[in-house]
Structure formats: structure tokens, C-alpha cells
């Protein structure tokens, strides 16, 4: 009974190890690509690589997401726990991706260094700090859900909270692809849309806080 009243730290540890080591593989690929296409250091404007290589890169990113989803389905037994393990592994993977790049290449120079983040469905760009903030938020959110689920308190959201929860990542997504067309045309984004990230983060925090208070009341009954 005691094990049901505490976070599954052993399982979280193994998911952490998987995500961090997968980030090593991901960063190693990036090291090779930068050595080939950016021998003097990665910077904007980005070099447009051959279309066949872009297709492989998009496939690699899709494969990464599928692996994270697969681990979440193995680790979690219910809808919310599976989502939580995906959020946790994604956050760990993204943070450790930058840690490995810092170790390998001493890059990024700072948390405000501009990076090309993702290609699906369009080029994502932004300062390194932005995805790190999102990743930390994902990890915290995952631990909150698992905190209650491990205590047999079924996590749930109201319809209004669901609307807000969907709105938050949409705003953050828009902040990353705002300059997608400019990046594709070998331009340099002038500034990142921090306001969209901030609003998205605040909405997510609001929903999480409401759910926390409601679940905590159930736990105390």
C-alpha cells in the first residue's frame, strides 16, 4: 500500500535515463551535421541543405517523437499517466540535448543563443532558453499528475480547463514558427515572440494550479 502512496521514482529514473541517453544520440547526429555543413560554427541564416537530407531529418525527428510516445505507453497504464511520462521524457530529452551539445561543442554560447529547434511541420526557431522553459514546465506538470495518480486520485480537467490547456501549447507553437517563412528564405529572425510564450506558460500554470487545488481537496477528504 505504501508504494501506491508515493511517486514511482524507480520508473521515473529509468525513463530519465532513457531520455537523457537518447538526447546523447540526438546531439551526436547534430554534431556530425554541423561538422559537415557548419564547420565554422552554427549560426543564422541557416544553410539550406538538400531536400533528400531534409526528408531524412524530418523522419529522424518523427522517429524521436515515436520513441518517446512508445516509452510513455510502456511506463504508463492509464491515459493521464502515459501523457505524463511522455511530458517527462520529452522535457528531459530536450534539456539534456542542450547539455550534451554544450559538452561536445561548447554550444550554445548562452541561453539566449538562437537555435533551429524543429522541422515538423515547419522550421521552429527561438532562443535556447525558450524550449528549456517549456521542458521544465512539462516535467513539473508530469510530476504533479503522477503525484495524484500514484495516490489513487484520478486526475481530470473541466471542459473549460481543457480549452485553456489546448490554447497554451498552440500559443507556444506559434511563437516558435512565427518566423518559419523567413528562416526558409535564409533570413535571420529579428526577435522571438516572448509574449506568446509567456501567455502560454501562464495559462498552463493556471490550469495546473486549479487542478492541483481540486485534487488536493480530494486527497485531504
Buried (B, 14 or more C-beta within 10 A) or exposed (E): EEEEEEEBEEBBEEBBEBBBEBBBBBBEEBBEBBEEEEEEEBEBEBEEEEEEEEEEBBEEBEEBBEBBBEBBEEBBEEEBBBBBBBBBBBBBBBBBBBEBBBEBBEBBEEEEBBBBBBBEEBBBBBBBBBBBBBBBBBBBBBBBBBBBBBBEBEBEBEEEBEEBBEBBBEBBBEBBBBBBEBBEEEEEBEEBBBEBBBBBBEBBBBBBEBBBEBBEEEEEE
